[in-house]
Amino acid sequence: MRKYFIHTMGCAMNEYDSLRIASTFEKLGFVAAEEMEDGDYLIINTCSVREKPQNKAGSAIGRFRKIKKERPEVKIGFCGCVAQQEGEKLLKQFTYIDFVMGTDGLFRLEDIIAHVDSGKRLCDRDVNEGGLEIDIFKRPVTASSTVTIMKGCDNFCSYCIVPYVRGREKSRSEIEILDEVKYLAENGAREIILLGQNVNSYGTTIDKSITFPELLNRVSEVDGVERIRFITSHPKDFSDDLLAVMRDNDKMCEYLHLPLQAGGDYVLKRMNRKYTYEQYREKVLKAKDMIPNLALSSDFIVGFPGETDADFEATLIAIEEIRYDMIYAFNYSVRPGTKAENFEDDVPLEVKKMRLSRLLDIQKEILIESSEKYQDQVIEILVEGAAKKYENQYSGRNRQNRVVNFISDTILSSGEFVNVKITEPKQNSLFGIKI
Ligand code: SF4
């Protein structure tokens, strides 16, 4: 039996695309290789949102090359956002890769594999204008499973490459989404995470569609679904209707990822984020008020072109004020092809690093404080799996998306809900005992 191996970089959307790549291989009779060295098809699914993952793609593909040197029959595929952006150039740069497939090539992967099997190289970065066209496919199911509800983005934040590589926003039909959710729930998923670059605008690109809050309610009616989350929500479109569903529907988790990116209005304007800090703050405070125990997370870009000391201080003030449960923060790096490429990258790297480290230090203190609140609390955990290294230890998450590792004196299966008493609230995860 031939085997495939997929190395995925970047965001949850990419993880989801990798599931779809996997399902195509499975449909063709391949099985997943546990080790890269065992794969007959080696796939890298790349991300170009930041510089680091893009550079990492180069080193991963180098490892593929070594394997192909020993086993020349191995086929190598370069997929995802970098493939969409660079196209044919990659075939020239890496002479040992067999195909380049952009973000919309998934629908044609079966044909691509047939083409490659016949010994030909190819590059496919055609765009599907029609929509998502996702089949109900035989995909891996986990206790917490993701479902893409839309692709692309129309927001054109000045630093972001997504609208150029993933194209304009397209919503998937409600029927397709619900069919996939039913399939997942029937096969053991208990938590559904709906994915999109800007989930709030779900439905605006298809006729006779429902809104995102309505979609959440429909998903919650599927038998077997016990928890629902979504990522990512753009603050400018975060509506009272959505907040009301989060408050009123018991299956909605008390978790919200609402990326602020920067605290200073000048920087937000240059980023083309279309809100001020005050507008963001108002929405967040309202959300915290309406939903007790709401956990918040956010993304931040540090050292955006033109960011002054005062702008950066505004970011720190925002972090102190909002008190996030989780922050994903990165130094700014130019993404070729974006509007911000034309801005002078005038914050020296040393300053960026210093600012990022200050930001993370502040967040660390906030996180320690928020973790300590869990000491001796009993919380409901969705079991995601057993720990590989330790006997009787399992891992899961609470409704606020906190990772919880815990000991159990009974054997558990993923997808079960258990109550765990927290005995050791660590910074990045909580530790406890099943009661
Ligand atoms: S909302 Fe902005 S940051 Fe998010 S994907 Fe769209 S353009 Fe990129």
Boltz pocket constraint, residues with backbone or C-beta under 6 A from the ligand:
constraints:
  - pocket:
      binder: B
      contacts: [[A, 153], [A, 154], [A, 155], [A, 156], [A, 157], [A, 160], [A, 161], [A, 162], [A, 163], [A, 197], [A, 198], [A, 234]]
      max_distance: 6.0
